[in-house]
């Protein structure tokens, strides 16, 4: 058997009074780890001081990770309150003052790689460039096929999370125009399939995507159940999400942030005009991907989409980007527009927007007066988009887009 190295992150929930571990989570090859009270996090800690989406850990390189606080009660790294910070092995994370403690450990594991279960699918031709997925001679996969899910050949695991696992897959069928060779398959985790709300979100994403057609939305290809597991096949988007891009390359210039915001508004205008109108409910930089080909925005993660007219339900949304009425479980289309404001702040600063959220009069607002790249005109647009009262905001995505256009 061949061997391969894999990165493992270990998070240990500890009891400080007894100096003992309570629970442990291990993750391999997972670039983002989400921690909070919501059941769709990778690490679920159901304690009062912990926010629904309290913090995220993002891999920077082989030895470093970045902590991003999203909790209203704050996160402490080795006893220091932080909004963002690099973390290293043996760090201690505290979710809120007097909140639960998590120990962060990191190690490289050497594991045995079993032979492919479908060796006949691996091309044996020579002369292919290193790193290529397909043979230039016959078009067959060069890499070993990890597994076969129906007619889809899984070439690589792209990510693993609390909700499911995402694969890069290949479908050789050419008789059906809607079925490309390369695509993404999302597999719902078996433990999440036992949670009714998780099943609802997963199935809703498939149903919503099937009925949408827009260049800023991943194309739907297939939804099926195989061996008791649910799968969603969709378009492979070549690009990078804006959160990861900012963390790796730093803040962008205002022109770029405004262009991306306008493109996001175009997608929101499309889904808001559906019958019934759709609310995305989770607009944030991590769910906005810039295509490698043209730098245009694609909006991801339609699992939280809500149809107007349906019952008010679970509160969904990232803290810092979530509108007040959405946090109360009463989202509207203007809630999506609200999220554009803090998204622009993040793109221009690389910092958690909650760090700019201040008491103002009888409510709160994002105070951007000390951000040099935000002009007075752009500041006015952000303040109107994020007004506490829905009626004081831009009422349509087109209206917000036009206002952003005057800030260029």
Order of alpha helices (4+ residues) and beta strands (2+ residues): beta-beta-beta-beta-beta-beta-beta-beta-beta-beta-beta-beta-beta-beta-beta-alpha-beta-beta-beta-alpha-alpha-beta-beta-beta-beta-alpha-alpha-beta-beta-alpha-alpha
